[in-house]
Amino acid sequence: MSASASSLTPSDEAVPGHPGMAVLALLFNAFVWGVSWWPFRYLQGLGLHPLWTTALVYVLAVALIALRWPGAMRELLRTPVLWVLVLASGSTNAAFNWAVSIGDVVRVVLLFYLMPLWTVLLARLLLDERLGKLAALRVVLALAGALAVLSPGSIDATAAWPVPSGLADWLGVAGGFFFALNNVMLRREAQRSAQAKGLAMFLGGVLVAGGMAIVLSAAGAVALPPVPQAQWVVPALALALAFLTSNMALQYGASRLRANATSVVMISEVGFASVSAVLLGSQKLATSLLLGGGLILSAAVLAALEPRERDVAL
């Protein structure tokens, strides 16, 4: 698909709305995601694996949306393209929630926020946004940041370089890719109802995380959920409410801003995650981690400098 500046397709324009409200909505989403590692680790300590937690908390959200807006399910079923959003959102949540539960929080979040790199590529493929000079520079900075984050000594002196080391690293990278796809699809399908898109995202959490949990449990790699007790059921319900609110905020904000602008605002999750990890005593920041984080953050900030008009192609 191609479009000129004088003849844009609907998917090339963000939904009308106050940009300040869109930014606040994305900041709220980033805060919830940034501190979500703590309740996931708490529940994991009670025997509830992050994949089961993700599936269970999103079941409630799916039920609430389906009951409140029954037309959302009908729209989802008759709109095949929204199932890409189901896959993208489900994979994002399964990968990220699992990663922050078992890995170094800031390292995982930084690898997750290679999202500006993936957004540039996906926006070109799905939104026909041309790769301009600023976009190319963001790619270089993101890759350089990734090399620093993955360098030996950033967390583990014996880690391989520059390849992600361990399951948490790979989950962080995969989660970031699917989150970029999630945001680009929200832009591309901005004309769909908020309820259908919200349902698609939550249903993805249930189907992808739940499917993985069932398969891994059958293989003996993941424990089955413990017997229901208030000790873990109440926090899980609170987490479900937080994710319901934050994901609706995400689809509201992402559908009203450019795909790359969304990644800039959402990068604030790094700050929320870092501060919460340091305050709760679970994070030690190495120099290479700080350097890599600075480069990745710079890549995201550069997206804010991109003009409203399309970049001139390289």
N, C-alpha and C positions, 0 to 999 in steps of 0.2 A: 504494500500500500504506500502511496506517496501523496503528499499534500504540499501545496505552496502556501506562502504567507497570506495570500488573498483567498485561498480556498481550503480552509481547515475542516477536517472531519470532526464530528462531535467528540470523539475520544481525544482530540488534541487540545480541547478547552476544558479547564477545570469547571466544576459546578459553581454557579454564582454563590457568593456568601461572604461574610465579613472575614478577612484574612486573620484578624486578631483572634477571633473565636476558634478558627481552624488551628492556629498555633497552640492555643491553650489546650485544646482537645488532645493534640499530639503530645504535649508536655505531660498531661495527666497519664496518657497511655505509657509514655516512657518511664514515668515514676513507678507505676505499678509493675512494669516489667523489670525495672532496675532493682527493686527491692524484693521481687518475687522469689529470689533464690533462697531467702531465709525460711519462709513457710514450706517450700518444697523440701528443704533439708530437714526441717522439723518433722514433717510428715514421714519422710524417709526413715528418720530415726525411730518412728513408731511402727515401721514395717510396711509402709505404703510406698511402693516404687513410684518414681516420678511419672512413668507412663500411665500407671493406673490412676494416679492423682489427676493428671491431665484429662483422661477420659471421663473420670467421675465428675469432676467439677464442670466440665462442658456439657455433660448430659443434662444437668439442671438448666443451663442456659438455653440449650436446644428446646427443652420442654417448655420453658417460659415463653420463648419467641413463637414457637409453634401454636401454643394456646392463645397467646395475645394477638398474633397476626397469622391466622390460618392461611391467608393468601400467600404468605412468604414461601411455604413449602410447595404450593402449586407453581409459583413462579420459578423456584429453584428446579423443580422436576422438568419444566418445559423449556429451560434455558441451559443447554449443554455447556456453554462456555463458563457458566458459574461453577461448574465442577472442577475447573482449573483452580479457581479460588479455594474450593474445598481442599484440594490436594496441597496447594501452596500453604494455606494457613495451617492445615493439620500437620504438615511436615515441619513448619516453623516451630510450632508449639512443642511437638514431640521432641525435636532435636534440642531446642534451647532449654526447655525445662529439665531435660535429662542432663544436659551438659553442666548447667550451673549447680546441679545437685551433687555432682561428683568431681567437678574440676575447680581450678583456680578461677574465682568469679571474674576478676577484671580481665584476665587473659582470655577467657571464654567470650566475654562481652566484646572485647576488642576484635577478636576474630569474627564474631558475629557481625560487627559493624564494618567489615569490609563491604557492607551493603552498597556504598556509593560506587564501588567497582562493578558489582553485578547490576546495579540500577542503570548505569551508563549503557551496558551491553543490552539489557532487556528493554530499556526505553527505545533504543535504536531498532530492535527487532519487532517489538509489539506496538510501539507508538510512533514509529518512523521519525524519532527525534535524532537529528544528525549529530555525529561525533565532532564537536568543535574543539578549539584549542584548549579552552578551560576544562572540558570533559577529559581530553587526553592527559592534561596535567594531573587531574584528579586520579586517573588510573595509575599514573606513575607514582604519585605520593602514596596511594593505598597499597600498592605492591611493595614499595620500600618500607612502609610501616609494618606490613605483614612479615617481611624478612627480619625486621628488628624484633618483633614480638616473638617470632619463632626461633630466634637465635639462641644458641646454648648460653645459659646463664640468666635468661629472662625469668625462669622459674626453676628449671632443672638442668644442672650443668651437664648431665649425661644425655639430654634430649637430642634427637636428630635435628639437623639443620639443612635446609630451611623447610623441612616437611613437618606438618602438624604431628605432634607426639602424643599418642594416646587417644582413647575414645572421646574424651571431652573436647579436645582440639578439633577433631573431625566433625563432631556434632555441632560445634560452634560455627565452623565454616559453612556446613550444610544449612544450618538454620538461617544464617545471614543471606545465603542465596535465595532460599525460599521466601524469606521475608521481603526481599527486593521484588521477587515475582508477585507476591501478595499485593504490595503497594502499587506496582505498575498495573496489575489487573484491576485494582480499585479505580484507578484513573481511566483505564480503557473501558470499563463497564460502569462509568459514573452515572449513566442514565437509568440503571437498574434501581429498584427500590432499596432503601436502607435496610429494611427488614430482611429482604432476600439475601443481601450481601452479608449481613450480620449472621443470619442462619447458616449460610455457606461456611463462614469462618469457624463458627462453633461446631458445626457438624463435622468439619475437617478434623478438629481436635478429638472428637469422639471416635471417628472412623480410623484415622491414621494411628493415633496413640493407642486407642483401644485394640486395634488390629495387631499392632506390634506387641502390645502387652500379652495378648492371648497367645500369639505364636511363641514368644520368648518364654512364657510361663509353661506352655506345653513342652518346650524343649528343656525345661529345668533351669533356664538362665535367669529368670525373674520370678520372685516369690508371688504367690497369689495374695490378694488383699486380706488383711486381718479381719477378724470378727468385728462388726460395727460396734464402736464405743464412742461415747461423747467426746473422749479425749482427742480423737482424730476426725470424727464426723463434723463437729462444730467448726473447727478451723477450715476444713475442706469446704463447707458451705460458705464461710466468709470469703474464702479464696474464689469460689465460684462467682459470688456477687461482684468482687473486685474485677475479675476478668470480664464479666458481662458488661460492666460499665466502661472499662477501659477499651475493649475491642469495638464497642459502638462508637466511642470517641475517636478511635483510629480510623474507622471507615468514614466518619464525618469529616475529619481533618484531611485525610489522604485524598479524598475525592474533590477537595476544594483547593489543593495546592499542586504545583508541578511535582512530578515524581521525584526529581532531584531535590527540590525544596523540602519535601517530606523527610528525606533522609537526613537533611541538615538538622531539622528540629528534633528528630528522633534520636540523634546522636547524644542528646542530653542524658539518655539512659546510661551512658558510660559514667557520667558524673554521679548519678544517683546510685549506681551499683558500686562505684569505687568508694564513695563516702560511707555507704552503709557497711561495706565489707571491712573497711578500716576501723570504723567505730565498733563493730562487733568482733573485731580481733581475728578475722579469718583471712586477712590480706597482707602480704608483704610486697612492696613495689620495688622491683629491680630497675636499674638505670636503663637497660635495653627495653624493658616493658614501657617505661615512661617515654622513651624516645619513639618507639613504634606507635604508641598511643597518640603522641603529638602529631606524627605524620598522618595517621589515619584520620584524626580529627581535622587536620588541615585540609585533607581531601574532601571531607564533608562540608567544611566551611566554604570552600571555594565554590560549591554549588550555589551558595547564596549570592555570589557575584555574577552568576549567569544572567544575562539580560532576558527579558520576557520574550523577545524575538528569538527565532531559532539561530543556533550558531552557524557560522559559515563553515561548510564542509572542508575538511583538511584535504 
